[in-house]
Amino acid sequence: MPVASDEIREWVPAEASHMANDVYSLNHELPYKPLLPRDIRLVKQNEMECSDLWLLSPPCQPYTRLGRQQDVGDKRASPLLHLTEMLPKLRQKPKALLVENVVGFETSESWHRLADALLE
């Protein structure tokens, strides 16, 4: 279903990797860098207030069968955990979260923490 332009106030994706930002810019004709080169772990609660939609793509390494399956013990899981801890504290919560389900994430402690935050 098409979204009316007045329903989306602002699009602010964040990505810590400058390389990912450059690749995205090369593949999409935009006059600006589309991703904020920002570490998600440094995002403050007030910056996330009034965000209607979160698109989350946790890295696969902490969860996959081929990886070490360190889950919350893997530092690459910390950006998702940071947002998960922030979620219940927001005055205005997002209307929706879209989370990529990498193999193994659905049974992880990270997922359980996110689910608990959503239920809260």
Summary of the structure (lengths in Angstrom):
residues: 120
radius of gyration: 15.4
end to end distance: 29.3
largest distance: 44.5
contacts: 270
relative contact order: 0.16
helix: 43%
strand: 10%
